[in-house]
Amino acid sequence: MRYLLLAFLLFGTIVTAQPTADVLTGKSANANNSLESDTQTALKKMQTAALKDGIKIEVASGYRSFDRQRQIWNGKYKKYEAQGLQPDAIFDKIVEYSTVPGTSRHHWGTDMDLIDGNADYSGSVLVTDKFHGDGPFCKLKDWMDENSSKFGFELVYTMNENRAGFEYEPWHYSYAPVSKVYLRDYLTQIDFISFLRSQEIMGMDQISNERLTRYYKEHIQGVNPELQLEKE
């Protein structure tokens, strides 16, 4: 409820977005790969505030379409298949960090992977060690821990050993006032297994309903409680 109130305080209106199935699964047209409009507005406010503290918040990855996620998935599937892994093992390996196409929160335009453009870094940026210890993005992480909620952003996959699903991602944030609604609608509107079976996703015809159902419960629902609407 506090995030709906926050949305009102920031923008003067309560977010009541009702996304279509195509938006929820990344199948809608988005030629410019734009973030959802309220998310973009809130991000700009947060970037402005962070810059005053010497942190240049940059989006390493924002909106991602179904087709792009499928390219990522199929590429990884082919790699692990060439290594001799069986379908279930390939599935388990990929979903440590990557989502099944049609289930990514990046499809919604509410989620993004953030880095600090003012930091001195090299190589891959979305690496846990770079956000902890003496990593280049520690200052960003500390600032986000203290301030992100003020702008409506929450870490999605927290460091919590009791949380199932994706591995901890200190870079992945979501704009809660909108994404909470989108998650609710995804869980209530999308026929998850039927959708996946109808798409050209490698291995999907060999993964059992039971394994997909576990993914649904652990990975799609296994997010920070601050990103879930309170049950009525």
Helices and strands as residue ranges (DSSP letters): H 2-11, H 21-24, H 37-51, E 57-61, H 66-82, H 87-94, G 105-108, E 111-116, G 128-131, H 138-147, G 148-151, E 153-155, E 172-175, H 176-189, H 192-197, H 209-215, I 216-220, G 225-227
